[in-house]
Amino acid sequence: MDSEVKVRIMIAKPGLDGHDRGAKIIARGLRDAGFEVIYTGLHQTSEQIVNAAIQEDVDAIGLSSLAGAHNHLFLQVLKLLEKNAAGDIIVFGGGIIPDEDIPELMGIGIRAIFRPGTKIEDAVNWVKTNVKPRVTSQESEVRSQNPE
Amino acid sequence: MFKEDEITKIKRDTEKWGEKLEKSLAKAPEIKERFSTVSDMEIGRLYTPEDIQGFDFQRDLGFPGEYPFTRGVQPSMYRGRHWTMRMFSGFGSAEDTNKRYHYLLSQGQTGLSVAFHMPTLMGYDSDSPLARGEVGKCGVAIDTLKDMEILFRGIPLDKVTTSMTINPPAAILLAMYIAVAEKQGVNKKQIGGTIQNDMLKEFIAQKTFMCPPKPSVRVIVDTIEYCTKEVPLWNTISISGYHIREAGSTAVQELAFTLADGIGYVQASIERGLDVDSFAPRLSFFFNAHIDFFEEITKYRAARRIWARVMKERFKAKNPRSWLLRFHTQTAGCSLTAQQPYNNVVRTAFEALAAVLGGTQSLHTNSLDEVLALPSEESATIALRTQQIIAEETGVTNTIDPLGGSYFVESLTNRMEEDAMEYINKIDEMGGIIEAIERGYPQNEIAKAAYHYQQQIDREEKTMVGVNKYVMEDTISIETLKISPDLEKIQIARTREVKENRDNGKVNACLDKIRSACEGNGNVMPPILDAVKEYATLQEICDVFREVFGVYRDPGMF
């Protein structure tokens, strides 16, 4: 049995935006750093992202947006997570996000924003420091049955 | 170009020079162990006739306007006419964008280029739930002919040519453009412009897709067939490398995958029964101008030479116009930085210069703020002025292909051609570009190259000024364009009003005709033209496509 619980990260592309260069680079970087990475592919609705995140039992979601719809879409994802009792999934973002939008996004609960010029390593280190495996009810049951 | 005994002597002299150089390098080594382009193609210390042995002036270079067009597609190039200065522009409502077009034309711009917002690009109306938060954000919102009429208000479509960056719904936007022209009293035989209409590179790189590859190509061939007969001055497709490069490909990959896409469209059109010389002269191309100066110049020169050879030798085209690779260029958005944004003016100027030295037919120069938002009027003006300075101050347009004959430039042009042909042959072996795309081959090659480049940046093997070198703590903030939050409501209201005031019976009859054309072998263009004239919306028509052809989903590989 794998004694260490791997952190699971979902990289997601909400909305109609098709720019996936950054999302794929971050997905590869996180995978190479040892995380379990799920990439949603493009053109996902907020509902699809949140459903997949819950089903895949991820610990964090990285949202990528480069076509200007970040304010609307990021908020929608956060609201839906809350509504589905998954508000403890950490959400971070990346892409073309203007300076003036950052305080608002951080205010609603986006934990970090990575913009062009970010080193892969910096994003990876942030995830290492800030994302820990979530303890879901199902998992805690399993764990209590198999004490190590 | 050089006789064999001359080459032998040059070789000897180069060796002697090399020995002397070794001594001085022992004292003062070069600043890097390995010199390479932004695409990581290794570049030698010095190029001599030895590097272009066997180079044949007539066969490999020739004259401008003559086969194989290495030096340019027109006999007089920029001495006869400058390239078309065509700034890609669109934001907010049709009214906002129309105002910007009038401004750009008044400032000496010579052609229009429309940027549509995401819902239009993906085949959705502004009132679709999928459009929430996206209306007018990264381009202009066009739902119906009504919006298109406003977009071109006061712009004479018999005098100005227009390029439209539109892919899955390209046939619909072309139909709307024809309808606007007719309302202005301009016949479709007189209008000029381009629809991007290149779905293969969407699957490879830009990722605005709707239906699967095969039906997508079928609709493209419909537009090619229709325009060949009905809209003879229209460029039916702009086979694009731009987005392939922006997705992180190397220069060689951009060149190879673009030309492989081109081969795919020519093949599909011939299979439809079209004569190659009837449609090939209206094919056009679109390349990126990245920051590595000589890599870019040689990419364009190699592109013309490969295409001429492919069209003449592989597809047996007889009309010399079929051999021409005419292309638009846009400077590289991905080379710009949010940090120290004024440096972007300098980057864009060098990139634009490379495009001009490479013989482009039209050019968009990015604005310094494009990495942050859509360009403001002021920054778009600086970008346009950059082109005007190159055209009218620098003197580079005085002679044709000024770099022709340079040992380095000719050698690198040869290498571009060889390396691109290797990719093209590999794709042929896979059974063609559609099969290669279905296997994810070009997508994976690009993702690998993008990751490799990012690692080189992170390790500081490649420099981005202001990002990994010469970093400044203070951020410079610049004023960027904002899209009004009210726009979404206003646009939705307009589209609903259009729907209320049209004859729905006629609209439905038109949509049925489009459906039968899609299901059968009929050309989709005539019924689409009828439908847009009845104010059918973009999404209503795209829904028919989705229903009949199915929807393509991103496989989500990384």
Interface residues (C-beta under 8 A of the other chain):
Chain A: I11 G15 L16 D17 G18 H19 D20 R21 A23 K24 I25 A27 R28 G29 R31 V37 Y39 T40 G41 L42 H43 T45 A67 G68 A69 N71 H72 L73 Q76 I96 P98 D99 R115 P116 G117 K119 I120 E121
Chain B: M118 P119 L121 M122 Y124 L130 A131 R132 G133 E134 K137 C138 E202 Q206 K207 T208 E246 A247 G248 C334 T337 A338 Q339 V371 L372 A373 L374 A447 A450 Y451 Q454 Q455 I457 D458 M464 V467 N468 T475 S477 T480 I483 R553 D554 P555 G556 M557 F558
